[in-house]
Every structure is written in structure tokens, then in C-alpha cells.
Amino acid sequence: MGWYFRKSLGFGPLRLNLSKSGIGYSVGVRGARIGSGPRGNYFDAPPTDALQLALVEFMINVHQWYNDKTADIVNMFKNAADAFGGNMLDHTVMPFFTEVAMATHERDPKGAMFFGGKALGMQHGKYVNFEDATGAGTRAHVDFWATIAQAYFRSTDPMSSLGALQFASTPAPIDGFWMKPA
């Protein structure tokens, strides 16, 4: 006999779903809900353009709120001094990922950026787009983490410091985002 686990946490119209197959979330009300989970995106609503537009606008507002809160946290680090009197954000790398590429919840290419880490050698003011002609991402998610690992291991080859750890794909730092501090 099979078993299942599901837990749903509601925050107003936003619902976080935890299950054996993964984590998902959705927004809306009964009969009109848009969401994303381990099996992909879904739209559960009567096929009315006005309702779909309203839900997309609501999702945009949710993302705006989330981005505003992220900006507040980054500013808190920027305005805080570390134990040596330096800027805390300059000595901290804050990764930011979103699985949502667009307001309509396409999942590729995944958006990622980092804040801070200037004193650790992280280079700012750059933009790269790793998507192919179909819009799918061409770099593994773990490459972003390998890039940040350069700052903490102070090495252009941070993977050599990790020993025998194995990954689904071989991590390779993204060129141009880290330079060894003087």
C-alpha cells in the first residue's frame, strides 16, 4: 500500500504545500488558483481572461512584496558595521535565486544574483544571460554556488578544496564574477 505526506500552510491567499514529492506554492482562492510545484506549473480556474489577468497581476504584486523585503534585508547589512568597523555587506555574500523567470511563472531561465562580498573579491555590475534559443538555461545551478565559493576559499578552483564531494554535474565557477583580493 502506498503512502503520502502532504502539509499545507496558508497565509491568506498564498498557500505553501509540502509533500513527499517536493515543495510547491499557489495563490488564489478555491476554484481560482495559480501555482507551481515539483510537477510543474498549474492554473486551476475557469477559463476567463479577466480572472487569469487578475491572478497574474496578483502574482506580480507578491513578487514585488518579496523583492521589497529582500531589499530591506540587503540594506540592513549595508548599513551595519562588522566587528572590525567595516561594512558588513562587503564581507558577506548574499545569494538570491528565484525559480520564477516571468510573471506567468515560467521556470527557465532561473534568475540568480548575489549581493555584497566586495571585500571578498566578488565583482559587481555584470550581467550574463545563460539561455539558449529556446529560452532554457545552459548553466547548471551549482555553477553559481561554485562562483560564490571562490570568495570563501579564496581560490579560482574552489572545488579542489571540497575533496571527494560529488555533484550531478561538475561545478564550474562563472568567469568574471570573482577576483582574488589584493
Legacy VTK file of the C-alpha trace (Angstrom):
# vtk DataFile Version 3.0
C-alpha trace
ASCII
DATASET POLYDATA
POINTS 182 float
0.000 0.000 0.000
1.407 3.411 -0.985
1.655 6.305 1.400
1.628 10.021 1.024
2.525 13.019 3.091
1.073 16.441 2.500
1.063 19.502 4.650
-0.397 22.786 3.525
0.328 26.102 5.217
-1.912 29.029 4.322
-1.095 32.718 4.552
-4.207 34.451 3.253
-4.456 33.675 -0.455
-0.887 32.278 -0.526
-0.501 28.533 0.205
2.744 26.608 0.738
2.368 22.874 0.059
4.856 20.338 1.425
4.653 16.769 0.166
6.744 13.658 -0.351
7.482 14.776 -3.924
8.613 18.296 -3.007
7.578 21.846 -2.182
5.056 23.900 -4.084
3.120 27.081 -3.659
-0.034 28.580 -5.026
-2.009 31.786 -4.875
-5.732 32.366 -5.190
-8.968 31.061 -3.775
-10.814 27.775 -4.147
-11.644 27.291 -7.816
-9.252 30.023 -8.945
-5.658 29.193 -8.072
-2.336 29.520 -9.884
0.657 27.619 -8.603
3.924 25.856 -9.099
5.216 22.639 -7.615
7.543 19.698 -8.197
5.471 18.545 -11.162
5.379 21.956 -12.847
3.081 24.953 -13.062
-0.673 24.766 -12.964
-3.643 27.033 -13.351
-6.867 25.939 -11.702
-9.605 28.355 -12.694
-12.498 28.827 -15.049
-11.100 29.876 -18.437
-11.811 33.595 -18.208
-9.227 36.047 -19.432
-10.128 38.615 -16.770
-9.553 36.096 -13.978
-6.236 34.949 -15.443
-5.098 38.558 -15.756
-6.118 39.280 -12.164
-4.149 36.283 -10.893
-1.066 37.239 -12.898
-1.303 40.789 -11.537
-1.626 39.353 -8.037
1.489 37.198 -8.566
3.367 40.288 -9.743
2.357 42.032 -6.510
3.512 39.023 -4.460
6.893 39.119 -6.178
7.122 42.885 -5.665
6.487 42.402 -1.944
9.107 39.641 -1.771
11.658 41.756 -3.634
10.967 44.739 -1.367
11.597 42.583 1.713
14.837 41.261 0.172
15.944 44.850 -0.495
15.222 45.733 3.142
17.485 42.893 4.330
20.281 43.864 1.941
20.067 47.479 3.125
20.185 46.333 6.738
23.501 44.558 6.025
24.752 47.549 4.022
24.107 49.925 6.931
25.544 47.610 9.615
29.156 47.653 10.750
31.002 44.413 11.320
33.164 43.699 14.401
36.133 45.475 12.792
34.195 48.610 11.859
33.883 47.674 8.196
30.744 47.359 6.142
29.025 44.041 6.907
27.672 43.665 3.358
31.199 43.930 1.933
32.196 40.867 3.982
29.037 38.846 3.312
27.850 37.235 0.071
24.072 37.059 -0.122
22.819 34.809 -2.950
19.366 35.479 -4.350
17.563 32.929 -6.502
14.116 32.813 -7.918
12.565 29.852 -9.662
10.220 32.218 -11.427
11.566 33.663 -14.674
8.467 35.695 -15.550
5.193 36.823 -14.015
3.450 33.914 -15.728
5.749 31.554 -13.785
7.972 30.051 -16.438
10.817 28.347 -14.585
13.617 28.808 -17.107
15.957 30.510 -17.144
16.155 30.803 -13.372
17.105 34.253 -12.168
20.070 34.478 -9.805
22.154 37.291 -8.408
24.334 37.997 -5.439
24.670 40.995 -3.175
27.773 42.009 -1.249
31.115 40.291 -0.908
33.085 43.202 -2.340
35.876 42.815 0.239
35.926 39.072 -0.527
36.603 39.708 -4.211
33.101 39.472 -5.673
32.794 41.642 -8.805
29.618 43.648 -9.309
27.898 45.436 -12.169
27.856 42.483 -14.555
25.026 40.697 -16.290
25.189 37.396 -18.114
22.397 35.505 -19.791
22.805 31.742 -19.964
19.826 30.845 -22.085
19.764 29.123 -25.421
17.494 29.856 -28.396
14.608 28.006 -26.721
14.891 30.082 -23.539
16.251 27.209 -21.435
19.185 27.811 -19.116
22.558 26.498 -20.302
24.486 26.590 -16.996
23.954 24.324 -14.016
22.574 25.863 -10.834
25.629 24.610 -8.934
27.930 26.842 -11.055
26.529 29.870 -9.236
27.460 28.309 -5.882
30.937 27.455 -7.195
31.350 31.127 -8.121
30.474 32.228 -4.584
32.738 29.500 -3.135
35.700 31.235 -4.781
35.254 34.142 -2.350
35.263 31.912 0.727
38.064 29.564 -0.331
39.988 32.459 -1.969
40.752 30.211 -4.889
39.960 30.135 -8.597
39.395 26.391 -8.111
37.193 26.106 -5.021
36.100 22.574 -5.945
39.589 21.227 -5.125
39.005 22.337 -1.507
35.866 20.217 -1.216
37.602 16.870 -1.519
35.592 13.919 -2.781
32.165 15.587 -2.860
30.193 14.527 -5.911
27.681 16.574 -7.855
25.165 15.727 -10.584
27.192 17.932 -12.928
30.759 19.115 -12.481
30.581 22.610 -10.951
32.485 25.323 -12.787
32.690 28.898 -11.479
31.266 31.569 -13.767
34.090 33.690 -15.190
34.330 37.365 -14.300
32.423 37.406 -11.002
35.326 36.876 -8.634
38.855 38.238 -8.427
41.300 37.400 -5.629
41.534 40.457 -3.355
44.910 42.161 -3.059
LINES 1 183
182 0 1 2 3 4 5 6 7 8 9 10 11 12 13 14 15 16 17 18 19 20 21 22 23 24 25 26 27 28 29 30 31 32 33 34 35 36 37 38 39 40 41 42 43 44 45 46 47 48 49 50 51 52 53 54 55 56 57 58 59 60 61 62 63 64 65 66 67 68 69 70 71 72 73 74 75 76 77 78 79 80 81 82 83 84 85 86 87 88 89 90 91 92 93 94 95 96 97 98 99 100 101 102 103 104 105 106 107 108 109 110 111 112 113 114 115 116 117 118 119 120 121 122 123 124 125 126 127 128 129 130 131 132 133 134 135 136 137 138 139 140 141 142 143 144 145 146 147 148 149 150 151 152 153 154 155 156 157 158 159 160 161 162 163 164 165 166 167 168 169 170 171 172 173 174 175 176 177 178 179 180 181
